[in-house]
């Protein structure tokens, strides 16, 4: 099977931002008397606004927006420990060298995503999809459908790389091939992904004469 482009999630896939995420959300939970474990078991792969509405079901939209603004500020300002995950820089550099199109498709907002992307020192993608650009966040397919569209490809010709169950479902729901990296064993439809990896390092990409590529794993 050949493909035309890559669509990468950011947090947990290309960037290790877990300590910063956990600090921001744990501090938020403490202010609202919500256990950190309960929050952290829900939020990954989802838009922050979705999580806020989940944990504050009776809050007004004005309150939700104020909470979002404060949380976003905290996440932008705290990038301590944020770094590229193993294999991420090398893989993206290889794609650039081979002239294979790729995009970042994240549930984060522009300020948060760009702060973490910069802190990790990753190459700049041709397309950067953030929460502001889609109506329905992951696990709905909107984000990956838009990413494929912006790269100029049909979803079936794109490979999604994801760590979170919500993102994996989003990629599969969009009709893309999906590679799961460090995904929980109980992830729904995990048997439908192309590869289940612990890191990006084993991926081998071979570019074809027509510009498409094939994928395999190092033996």
C-alpha positions in Angstrom: 0.0 0.0 0.0 1.3 3.5 -0.9 0.5 6.8 0.8 0.9 10.5 0.0 1.1 12.4 3.3 1.5 12.2 7.1 -0.8 13.7 9.7 0.8 13.9 13.1 -0.8 14.5 16.5 1.5 16.7 18.6 1.2 16.0 22.4 2.3 12.5 23.2 3.1 11.7 19.6 5.8 14.2 18.6 6.2 16.0 21.9 6.5 14.9 25.4 4.4 17.5 27.2 2.9 15.2 29.8 4.5 16.9 32.9 3.3 20.3 31.8 -0.2 19.0 30.9 -0.4 17.2 34.3 0.7 20.3 36.2 -1.7 22.6 34.5 -4.7 20.3 34.8 -3.9 19.1 38.3 -3.7 22.7 39.5 -7.0 23.4 37.8 -8.6 20.4 39.4 -7.4 21.4 42.8 -9.1 24.7 42.5 -12.4 22.9 41.7 -12.0 20.0 44.1 -11.8 17.5 41.3 -9.3 14.6 41.7 -6.3 14.8 39.4 -6.6 11.2 38.3 -10.2 11.7 37.2 -9.1 14.6 35.1 -6.0 13.0 33.6 -7.9 9.9 32.6 -10.3 12.0 30.5 -8.5 14.9 28.9 -5.9 13.3 26.6 -6.4 13.8 22.9 -9.4 16.1 23.5 -9.8 19.8 23.2 -9.5 21.7 26.4 -12.9 23.3 26.0 -14.5 19.8 25.7 -12.9 18.7 29.0 -13.9 21.9 30.8 -17.5 21.4 29.7 -17.4 17.8 30.8 -16.1 18.7 34.3 -18.2 21.8 34.7 -21.5 20.7 33.3 -23.6 23.4 35.1 -21.3 26.3 34.3 -22.3 29.1 32.0 -20.6 29.6 28.7 -19.1 32.8 30.0 -17.5 30.9 32.9 -16.3 28.1 30.6 -14.6 30.7 28.4 -13.0 32.4 31.4 -11.7 29.0 32.7 -10.4 28.2 29.2 -8.5 31.5 29.0 -6.9 31.0 32.3 -5.9 27.4 31.6 -4.5 28.3 28.2 -2.4 31.0 29.7 -1.0 28.5 32.3 -0.2 26.0 29.6 1.5 28.5 27.3 3.7 29.8 30.1 4.7 26.4 31.4 6.9 24.5 28.9 9.3 23.2 31.5 10.4 19.7 30.5 8.6 19.8 27.1 10.8 18.0 24.6 10.7 16.0 21.4 9.9 12.4 21.8 12.4 9.8 20.6 12.6 9.6 16.8 10.4 12.6 16.2 13.0 15.0 14.9 14.7 12.4 12.8 11.4 11.2 11.2 10.3 14.8 10.4 13.7 15.6 8.9 13.6 12.5 6.8 10.1 13.5 5.5 11.5 16.9 4.6 14.5 15.4 2.8 12.3 13.0 0.8 9.9 15.9 0.1 7.0 14.0 1.6 4.2 16.3 2.8 3.2 16.3 6.5 1.0 18.2 8.8 0.5 18.6 12.6 -3.1 18.0 13.7 -3.6 18.8 17.3 -6.5 19.3 19.7 -4.5 22.1 21.3 -5.1 25.8 20.7 -2.8 27.9 18.6 -0.9 29.5 21.6 -0.5 26.2 23.4 0.4 24.1 20.4 2.9 26.6 19.1 4.6 27.0 22.5 5.1 23.3 22.8 6.2 22.9 19.2 8.8 25.6 19.7 10.0 24.2 23.0 10.5 20.8 21.4 12.6 22.3 18.5 10.6 20.5 15.8 10.7 21.4 12.1 7.9 23.6 10.9 5.0 21.8 9.2 3.5 22.9 5.9 0.0 22.6 7.6 -0.7 23.2 11.3 -4.3 22.3 12.3 -5.4 23.5 15.8 -8.6 23.4 17.8 -9.7 26.8 16.5 -10.1 25.4 12.9 -12.6 22.6 13.5 -16.1 22.5 14.7 -15.9 19.0 16.4 -12.8 17.8 18.2 -11.4 14.4 18.3 -12.7 11.6 18.4 -14.8 13.1 15.6 -13.0 13.0 12.2 -13.1 16.7 11.5 -9.5 17.5 12.4 -8.0 14.8 10.3 -10.3 15.4 7.4 -9.2 19.0 7.4 -5.6 18.1 7.6 -5.8 15.8 4.6 -7.7 18.5 2.7 -5.1 21.1 3.5 -2.3 18.8 2.3 -4.3 18.2 -0.9 -5.0 14.5 -0.5 -7.9 12.2 0.1 -8.0 10.8 3.7 -7.3 7.3 2.6 -3.9 8.3 1.2 -2.8 9.8 4.5 -1.2 8.2 7.5 -2.3 9.4 10.9 0.2 9.0 13.8 -1.5 9.2 17.2 -1.1 8.2 20.9 -4.5 9.0 22.5 -7.6 6.9 22.0 -9.6 9.9 21.0 -7.1 10.7 18.3 -6.8 7.2 17.0 -10.6 7.0 16.7 -10.5 10.4 14.9 -8.0 9.1 12.3 -9.9 5.9 11.8 -13.2 7.7 11.6 -11.7 10.0 8.9 -10.8 6.9 6.8 -7.0 7.3 7.2 -4.4 4.7 7.9 -3.4 5.0 11.6 -0.2 4.3 13.5 -0.6 4.1 17.2 2.4 5.2 19.4 2.3 4.3 23.1 -1.5 3.9 22.9 -3.3 2.3 25.9 -4.0 -1.4 25.4 -7.7 -0.8 26.0 -8.0 1.8 23.1 -11.1 1.2 21.1 -10.5 -0.3 17.6 -6.8 -0.7 18.4 -6.8 -3.8 16.2 -7.7 -1.6 13.2 -4.4 0.4 13.2 -1.6 -0.3 10.9 1.2 -0.5 13.5 1.3 -0.4 17.3 4.7 1.2 18.3 6.5 2.2 21.5 8.3 5.0 19.6 8.7 6.5 16.1 12.2 5.2 15.8 11.4 1.8 14.0 9.5 3.5 11.1 11.2 3.1 7.7 9.8 5.3 4.9 10.6 4.5 1.2 9.7 7.2 -1.4 8.4 6.0 -4.7 9.2 7.6 -8.1 5.7 9.1 -8.2 6.2 10.9 -4.8 4.1 8.4 -2.8 5.7 6.3 -0.1 5.6 2.9 1.6 6.0 2.1 5.3 7.6 -0.8 7.1 9.4 -1.4 10.4 13.0 -2.0 11.1 13.6 -5.7 11.5 
